Amino acid sequence: MDTFDLQTFMALSGQHYPDHGNCGRRAVCFASGSNCIPEIRGFSALGIPLGLAAGQLVGREGDFSAAVTEIEALAGTGMPVFLDSGAFGEFRSGVEISEKTWFARLALYEHLAKILGPQLYVVAPDKVCNQPATLERLQHFSFEIRNVADYGAQVILPLQSGDLAPDEFQAAAQEILSLEVIPAFPMWGGITSPETVLAFVRATRPEKIHLLGLGASNRRTQDLLDELWDIKSDLLISQDAMLLKSRLGTEEKPRKFDHTTTSSRSICDGAYDVDRAWDLNWDFTEEIGDPSNWLPVTWRKDLAKQAGLSKKEAAVFAKDPTSFMNMDFEPGYTYWENSWLSQGLDTAWKKYLLDETAGRRRAWAIVKAFGDHPAAGQFQPVFAQEIDPVGELDAHPDYEGLKAFCRENNLSIPTLGSKPLEAVC
């Protein structure tokens, strides 16, 4: 039996990939804003490629966040990764990105390019709505951009508005960089008209194009994609949008992601439920009797105060809660008989579980909220097993469809990952 082949799956599996129109053609849609580990895990488990912001992954001193390690784990999975420069944030805030910050972000580009190669799509340094400044930045950082491309990463160039026509601007940029780029049109807020995009494709016949800030779930997107494919049937189209925001509401008007997040909290109502759902191997009867093993030091002083302990008692409790609880506060009665203290430990345990499972629960909530999204099922699921160890994803229609497709086409069913979730940002 042949191994799972991503390109074959994309080419043949019209019924399992987001389908625009009746032509079986589909665009790759990245989930922008997936900058933390839960988002990376949740969207990857649904086969939704990630869109990330370099500015959220690099610290002030150029250090990389813990999420970068999770992105590295996608190497070899076929899951593409879209990495934005953060120029739109500069535009919104009015605070210019410093040269030091640009170098730090480009260092992240190069780091991930070495690991992900052609799976990585990076947005070239640009300045929103400013062609001359964009060309200046490309010139200034041309060496770094070429290094990223040399590792196989695909460079996306936003075609900013200005005196030059889009094709002229692309030509000027490619001359500066001495490499081919993927032309991209900023689509948020209607800044670029569909007619401009269509005219560009008619004139230049590009192999690939990217639509910045355009989601997969609205009718305007579907119509534009169909028109683009009518012009060039083999055009490879990618797009990115804030999927999480599309299903995030307010306290007064919650939406689907809010509901799944709330339901994920109920999993922590009982220790054994947490055990089964998240495979944490915690036994309440053992853990509650050994608070020194889990009760955070910063909580101990407040708990002692709430229980009415004296200063001397509070000091002993803070140092070693387990030993303190097993001490007699009067002959024949240990501190476990202090109802205020024992109830306080029960409450602290539940809070501790919520904190410890926050990342797992958020990833699970994403899976539950976006399983029916048009962007789901684009690629082979990754990280599914640790998000859903009890097997709910196996019953997910997109994953069932993927397995059925593999069987029908004599392909091996892809193996899901098993790397533990160790950090939450």
Secondary structure, 3 states (H helix, E strand, C coil): CECCCHHHHHHHCCCCCCCCCCCCCCCEEEECCCCCHHHHHHHHHCCCCEEEEHHHHECCCCCECCHHHHHHCCCCCCCCEEEECCHHHHHHHCCCCCHHHHHHHHHHHHHHHHHHHHHEEEECCCCCCCHHHHHHHHHHCHHHHHHHHHCCCEEEEECCCCCCCHHHHHHHHHHHHCCCCEEEEECHHHCCCHHHHHHHHHHHCCCEEEEECCCCCCHHHHHHHHHHHHHCCCCEEEEEECHHHHCCCCCCCCCHHHHHHHHHHHHHHCHHHHHHHHCCCCCHHHHCCCHHHCCCHHHHHHHHHHCCCCHHHHHHHHHCHHHHHCCEEECCEEHHHCHHHHHHHHHHHHHHHHHHCHHHHHHHHHHHHHCCCCCCCCCCCCCHHHHCCCCHHHHCHHHHHHHHHHHHCCECCCCCCCCCCCCCC
